[in-house]
């Protein structure tokens, strides 16, 4: 595998986390609490992206392969929980 192929695989590995991060950060204004948020949307997206990639990497380590549905379910749960904490959802 050449370097371009490895880079392509890495991008495809992180794509679900990036999609979740952007979707949650941009829709956080409509789905979150009405209190002012301390972080900008791109900072929230970056934090949720890092959490998402960590969950995907943990799923890869635990099951030995990428693309398990349980890993994607954990990705959704972890990203949603992270977004809830970032927008202070408990104050809603």
Z-matrix of the N, CA and C atoms (Angstrom, degrees):
N
C 1 1.442
C 2 1.526 1 108.24
N 3 1.299 2 115.07 1 129.63
C 4 1.460 3 120.64 2 179.86
C 5 1.524 4 111.65 3 -83.39
N 6 1.320 5 116.03 4 174.65
C 7 1.459 6 119.14 5 -178.73
C 8 1.531 7 113.37 6 -65.56
N 9 1.321 8 117.60 7 -33.84
C 10 1.460 9 119.36 8 178.35
C 11 1.515 10 111.36 9 -68.32
N 12 1.334 11 116.71 10 -38.00
C 13 1.463 12 120.01 11 176.95
C 14 1.522 13 111.30 12 -65.71
N 15 1.318 14 116.73 13 -41.20
C 16 1.467 15 120.36 14 178.14
C 17 1.524 16 110.47 15 -63.98
N 18 1.328 17 117.17 16 -40.98
C 19 1.453 18 121.03 17 177.74
C 20 1.526 19 111.37 18 -63.94
N 21 1.327 20 116.76 19 -40.48
C 22 1.459 21 121.74 20 177.66
C 23 1.534 22 110.51 21 -63.72
N 24 1.316 23 117.76 22 -42.18
C 25 1.464 24 120.86 23 177.93
C 26 1.527 25 110.83 24 -64.37
N 27 1.308 26 117.28 25 -39.78
C 28 1.464 27 120.92 26 178.57
C 29 1.530 28 111.02 27 -64.89
N 30 1.323 29 117.41 28 -41.82
C 31 1.463 30 120.27 29 176.88
C 32 1.520 31 111.62 30 -63.46
N 33 1.325 32 116.90 31 -42.17
C 34 1.464 33 120.31 32 178.79
C 35 1.518 34 112.06 33 -68.55
N 36 1.319 35 117.61 34 -28.74
C 37 1.462 36 121.32 35 176.77
C 38 1.526 37 110.70 36 -68.92
N 39 1.327 38 116.74 37 -40.10
C 40 1.463 39 121.51 38 -175.91
C 41 1.527 40 113.03 39 -88.90
N 42 1.315 41 119.22 40 -7.40
C 43 1.465 42 121.73 41 -176.19
C 44 1.527 43 113.53 42 -60.81
N 45 1.337 44 121.23 43 -43.13
C 46 1.473 45 118.74 44 177.89
C 47 1.527 46 112.96 45 -61.90
N 48 1.319 47 117.46 46 -38.23
C 49 1.460 48 120.54 47 178.52
C 50 1.525 49 110.60 48 -67.31
N 51 1.318 50 117.68 49 -38.70
C 52 1.463 51 120.86 50 178.75
C 53 1.530 52 110.85 51 -66.63
N 54 1.324 53 116.88 52 -41.58
C 55 1.462 54 120.21 53 179.16
C 56 1.524 55 111.14 54 -64.16
N 57 1.331 56 116.90 55 -43.63
C 58 1.463 57 120.36 56 178.24
C 59 1.524 58 111.02 57 -63.52
N 60 1.320 59 117.22 58 -42.12
C 61 1.462 60 120.97 59 -178.07
C 62 1.531 61 111.02 60 -63.70
N 63 1.322 62 117.12 61 -46.08
C 64 1.458 63 119.49 62 179.75
C 65 1.521 64 112.02 63 -67.52
N 66 1.314 65 116.80 64 -41.25
C 67 1.457 66 120.55 65 179.26
C 68 1.524 67 111.25 66 -62.14
N 69 1.320 68 117.19 67 -45.65
C 70 1.456 69 120.28 68 -179.12
C 71 1.521 70 112.54 69 -70.79
N 72 1.309 71 117.45 70 -40.39
C 73 1.463 72 119.75 71 -178.33
C 74 1.526 73 111.57 72 -67.81
N 75 1.315 74 117.14 73 -39.55
C 76 1.453 75 119.48 74 -179.29
C 77 1.520 76 112.97 75 -77.18
N 78 1.326 77 117.80 76 -29.61
C 79 1.462 78 119.95 77 178.43
C 80 1.525 79 112.22 78 -93.32
N 81 1.305 80 117.75 79 -1.19
C 82 1.461 81 121.14 80 -179.27
C 83 1.514 82 113.24 81 -62.95
N 84 1.313 83 117.33 82 -28.68
C 85 1.458 84 120.75 83 178.65
C 86 1.537 85 110.77 84 -66.14
N 87 1.323 86 117.02 85 -33.42
C 88 1.464 87 120.63 86 -177.25
C 89 1.527 88 112.53 87 -90.53
N 90 1.337 89 116.79 88 -29.85
C 91 1.456 90 120.71 89 -175.71
C 92 1.518 91 113.69 90 -100.77
N 93 1.309 92 117.80 91 -13.32
C 94 1.457 93 121.19 92 -175.78
C 95 1.514 94 112.44 93 -87.44
N 96 1.301 95 114.21 94 -168.31
C 97 1.452 96 119.85 95 179.41
C 98 1.524 97 110.18 96 -77.21
N 99 1.297 98 116.52 97 166.67
C 100 1.461 99 121.68 98 -177.93
C 101 1.528 100 112.77 99 -86.88
N 102 1.321 101 117.21 100 -4.03
C 103 1.456 102 120.03 101 178.72
C 104 1.523 103 109.71 102 -75.76
N 105 1.325 104 118.10 103 150.68
C 106 1.471 105 120.38 104 178.76
C 107 1.531 106 111.32 105 -62.63
N 108 1.310 107 115.36 106 140.89
C 109 1.459 108 121.73 107 -177.86
C 110 1.529 109 108.52 108 -95.68
N 111 1.335 110 115.57 109 137.37
C 112 1.463 111 120.39 110 -176.68
C 113 1.526 112 112.61 111 -74.63
N 114 1.322 113 118.05 112 -26.32
C 115 1.462 114 121.67 113 -176.53
C 116 1.525 115 110.96 114 -106.29
N 117 1.318 116 115.93 115 150.38
C 118 1.461 117 120.11 116 175.94
C 119 1.530 118 109.16 117 -74.82
N 120 1.330 119 116.11 118 169.37
C 121 1.460 120 119.56 119 -176.43
C 122 1.523 121 111.53 120 -65.86
N 123 1.333 122 117.88 121 -35.56
C 124 1.466 123 119.28 122 -178.54
C 125 1.519 124 111.26 123 -73.12
N 126 1.330 125 118.70 124 -29.96
C 127 1.470 126 120.83 125 175.98
C 128 1.526 127 110.14 126 -70.04
N 129 1.337 128 116.34 127 -40.85
C 130 1.471 129 119.43 128 176.09
C 131 1.519 130 110.65 129 -64.32
N 132 1.340 131 117.04 130 -39.98
C 133 1.471 132 120.40 131 178.85
C 134 1.522 133 110.82 132 -63.55
N 135 1.319 134 117.46 133 -39.75
C 136 1.469 135 120.67 134 179.57
C 137 1.526 136 110.95 135 -65.73
N 138 1.329 137 117.35 136 -42.34
C 139 1.465 138 120.48 137 -179.96
C 140 1.524 139 110.49 138 -66.18
N 141 1.319 140 117.12 139 -45.19
C 142 1.466 141 120.45 140 179.26
C 143 1.525 142 110.58 141 -65.16
N 144 1.328 143 117.95 142 -35.60
C 145 1.467 144 121.24 143 177.35
C 146 1.525 145 111.09 144 -63.69
N 147 1.319 146 117.60 145 -43.87
C 148 1.471 147 120.67 146 179.32
C 149 1.529 148 110.32 147 -63.42
N 150 1.326 149 116.59 148 -42.37
C 151 1.471 150 120.07 149 177.50
C 152 1.527 151 109.99 150 -62.66
N 153 1.319 152 117.45 151 -42.64
C 154 1.461 153 121.40 152 179.81
C 155 1.520 154 113.10 153 -63.36
N 156 1.315 155 117.34 154 -43.56
C 157 1.469 156 120.34 155 178.23
C 158 1.526 157 110.40 156 -65.62
N 159 1.324 158 117.18 157 -36.76
C 160 1.470 159 120.00 158 177.39
C 161 1.531 160 110.97 159 -64.02
N 162 1.318 161 116.95 160 -40.03
C 163 1.469 162 120.19 161 177.76
C 164 1.529 163 110.69 162 -66.54
N 165 1.325 164 117.25 163 -42.11
C 166 1.466 165 119.78 164 178.04
C 167 1.527 166 111.44 165 -64.37
N 168 1.328 167 117.26 166 -39.35
C 169 1.463 168 120.42 167 177.95
C 170 1.526 169 110.86 168 -67.00
N 171 1.330 170 116.96 169 -38.42
C 172 1.471 171 119.65 170 177.36
C 173 1.526 172 110.69 171 -64.83
N 174 1.324 173 116.98 172 -40.35
C 175 1.462 174 120.14 173 176.41
C 176 1.514 175 112.27 174 -63.79
N 177 1.320 176 117.04 175 -37.28
C 178 1.463 177 121.18 176 176.94
C 179 1.519 178 110.80 177 -66.03
N 180 1.326 179 116.92 178 -39.96
C 181 1.462 180 120.24 179 179.31
C 182 1.533 181 112.16 180 -69.96
N 183 1.324 182 116.83 181 -39.76
C 184 1.469 183 120.32 182 -176.86
C 185 1.520 184 111.27 183 -71.23
N 186 1.331 185 117.65 184 -47.98
C 187 1.452 186 119.79 185 -174.52
C 188 1.518 187 114.01 186 -98.23
N 189 1.301 188 118.40 187 -9.98
C 190 1.456 189 120.73 188 175.23
C 191 1.511 190 115.15 189 80.08
N 192 1.324 191 117.46 190 3.18
C 193 1.459 192 120.31 191 176.18
C 194 1.510 193 109.63 192 -152.68
N 195 1.300 194 114.87 193 158.95
C 196 1.458 195 121.69 194 -177.98
C 197 1.519 196 109.49 195 -92.67
N 198 1.321 197 116.26 196 153.35
C 199 1.455 198 120.31 197 171.90
C 200 1.511 199 115.60 198 94.86
N 201 1.313 200 119.55 199 13.23
C 202 1.463 201 120.92 200 176.61
C 203 1.519 202 109.33 201 -72.72
N 204 1.316 203 117.47 202 140.37
C 205 1.459 204 121.11 203 -179.14
C 206 1.523 205 111.80 204 -65.10
N 207 1.319 206 118.23 205 -31.90
C 208 1.453 207 120.88 206 177.82
C 209 1.534 208 110.69 207 -66.07
N 210 1.314 209 117.17 208 -34.16
C 211 1.457 210 120.74 209 175.96
C 212 1.523 211 110.54 210 -66.05
N 213 1.322 212 117.36 211 -41.17
C 214 1.459 213 120.38 212 178.54
C 215 1.527 214 111.06 213 -68.34
N 216 1.322 215 117.70 214 -35.81
C 217 1.465 216 120.37 215 175.14
C 218 1.522 217 110.47 216 -64.41
N 219 1.321 218 117.07 217 -41.43
C 220 1.470 219 120.56 218 176.62
C 221 1.526 220 110.46 219 -65.54
N 222 1.338 221 117.67 220 -35.02
C 223 1.463 222 121.57 221 176.94
C 224 1.525 223 110.63 222 -61.68
N 225 1.313 224 116.86 223 -46.54
C 226 1.464 225 120.68 224 179.82
C 227 1.527 226 110.37 225 -63.58
N 228 1.315 227 117.09 226 -44.89
C 229 1.459 228 120.80 227 -179.38
C 230 1.529 229 111.77 228 -64.45
N 231 1.315 230 117.53 229 -44.69
C 232 1.460 231 120.82 230 -178.72
C 233 1.527 232 111.44 231 -67.93
N 234 1.320 233 117.99 232 -42.39
C 235 1.460 234 120.50 233 179.76
C 236 1.525 235 111.58 234 -67.31
N 237 1.327 236 116.75 235 -40.58
C 238 1.467 237 119.37 236 178.40
C 239 1.522 238 111.15 237 -65.89
N 240 1.321 239 117.27 238 -39.94
C 241 1.459 240 120.41 239 177.91
C 242 1.523 241 110.83 240 -65.87
N 243 1.309 242 117.07 241 -41.39
C 244 1.464 243 121.23 242 177.98
C 245 1.523 244 110.73 243 -62.69
N 246 1.312 245 117.43 244 -43.88
C 247 1.463 246 120.90 245 178.29
C 248 1.528 247 110.82 246 -64.02
N 249 1.326 248 117.73 247 -40.22
C 250 1.458 249 122.26 248 178.34
C 251 1.525 250 111.00 249 -60.88
N 252 1.334 251 116.11 250 -41.37
C 253 1.461 252 120.28 251 177.95
C 254 1.528 253 110.48 252 -68.20
N 255 1.326 254 117.63 253 -41.42
C 256 1.462 255 120.76 254 -177.22
C 257 1.526 256 113.27 255 -66.99
N 258 1.332 257 117.66 256 -32.97
C 259 1.467 258 119.73 257 178.88
C 260 1.529 259 111.32 258 -94.99
N 261 1.317 260 116.01 259 8.42
C 262 1.478 261 122.66 260 179.15
C 263 1.525 262 110.57 261 54.70
N 264 1.333 263 114.89 262 56.80
C 265 1.454 264 121.39 263 -176.19
C 266 1.510 265 114.33 264 -65.73
N 267 1.306 266 118.22 265 -21.37
C 268 1.462 267 120.43 266 -179.52
C 269 1.531 268 111.13 267 -70.73
N 270 1.319 269 118.49 268 -15.80
C 271 1.462 270 122.31 269 179.64
C 272 1.512 271 112.86 270 -89.22
N 273 1.312 272 118.30 271 0.20
C 274 1.458 273 121.70 272 -175.18
C 275 1.482 274 114.14 273 -68.06
